[in-house]
Each structure stands twice: as structure tokens, then as C-alpha cells.
């Protein structure tokens, strides 16, 4: 089994989701990024509007986010969003 990436999704109001994932996909002002376990550290500004996708064996999750940052370090990836809500079925990729 491949190593899992720890992902935290946090908005101003609350911790939205936390857990292990195969991959995190996020669109930053520099372009769309796919983050896997062991990714080089980075700090990126999320594009607006943006959607993050969390790829998991038990099913993918998608969230619409507005404002904020993506941080990747040795402990995993954190999405710090001004607002975050589950993506509607017609906008999820």
C-alpha cells in the first residue's frame, strides 16, 4: 500500500475535514497542483474561485473554497480557506 498524505482542510469558521488521502488536487494562482505523500514543501495562494479535490480509496471529496492558502510540509498538506463548502455535484470533477 502506498504512503498516505495527511490532509487538513480548515476555514475561518471551523475545521472542515481531516484525514488520510492518496492525493490532494488544488488550483493555486500558479496553476493546478497534485500533492502526494513526500511532496516538496510549498506555500501557495489558492486561486479564486477554486475547488480542492481529495482522492481517497473510499471515495473522493470535493470542496469549493474562496480565498486562502495551501501549505505543504513534512507533516502533510493544509488548506487554509476563508470559506469552504462541499462542492455541488454539478461542479465536482
FENBELKA-V684532 format. One record per pair of residues at least 6 apart in sequence whose C-alpha atoms are under 7 Angstrom apart, sorted by the first residue. I is the first residue (numbers start at 1). J is the second residue. Records with the same first field share a line. If there is no record, write none. Layout:
I=J / J
This chain:
3=37
4=20 / 21 / 22 / 37
5=20 / 21 / 22 / 23 / 36 / 37 / 76
6=19 / 20 / 21 / 75 / 76 / 77
7=18 / 19 / 20 / 21 / 76 / 77 / 78
8=17 / 18 / 19 / 77 / 78 / 79
9=15 / 16 / 17 / 18 / 78 / 79 / 80
10=16 / 79 / 80 / 81
11=80 / 81 / 82 / 83 / 84
12=81 / 82 / 83
21=54 / 55 / 56
22=36 / 55 / 56
23=34 / 35 / 36 / 54 / 55
24=34 / 35 / 36 / 53 / 54 / 55
25=33 / 34 / 35 / 52 / 53 / 54
26=32 / 33 / 34 / 51 / 52 / 53
27=33 / 46 / 47 / 50 / 51
28=44 / 45 / 46 / 47
29=45 / 46 / 47
41=72 / 73 / 74
42=71 / 72 / 73
43=69 / 70 / 71 / 72
44=69 / 70 / 71
45=68 / 69 / 70
46=67 / 68 / 69 / 70
48=66 / 67
49=65 / 66
50=64 / 65 / 66
51=62 / 63 / 64 / 65
52=62 / 63 / 64
53=60 / 61 / 62 / 63
54=60 / 61 / 62
55=61
62=86 / 87 / 92
63=84 / 85 / 86 / 87
64=84 / 85 / 86 / 87
65=81 / 83 / 84 / 85
66=81 / 82 / 83 / 84
67=81 / 82
68=80 / 81 / 82
69=79 / 80 / 81
70=78 / 79 / 80
71=77 / 78 / 79
72=78
